[in-house]
């Protein structure tokens, strides 16, 4: 089973309701739905925090402290599909930075639930 790290938008997670980190990404991973082609094990869930400059280091800490290197990093659907979008970056740019710094493949999105 693939080991997955999920990155959520902290601004949304802190002020939204009805999900932010509660179940959608986790269900999609568990069931192999949405952006997961098979059930996957979520080994870390990292919140991006505005303006996003700590994301790479926080992901590094999650890997270090958990002693688990994920096979794939997923940017959450609420991060990559946000409307209005992130004022500091976009999913593609964040994915490239994460891939360059960690060497781990980044997938855009997690789930298709509403
Ligand atoms: S920098 Fe963008 S993606 Fe990160 S928490 Fe802020 S709004 Fe969300």
Boltz pocket constraint, residues with backbone or C-beta under 6 A from the ligand:
constraints:
  - pocket:
      binder: B
      contacts: [[A, 8], [A, 9], [A, 10], [A, 11], [A, 12], [A, 48], [A, 49], [A, 50], [A, 51], [A, 52], [A, 79], [A, 85], [A, 86], [A, 87], [A, 88], [A, 89]]
      max_distance: 6.0
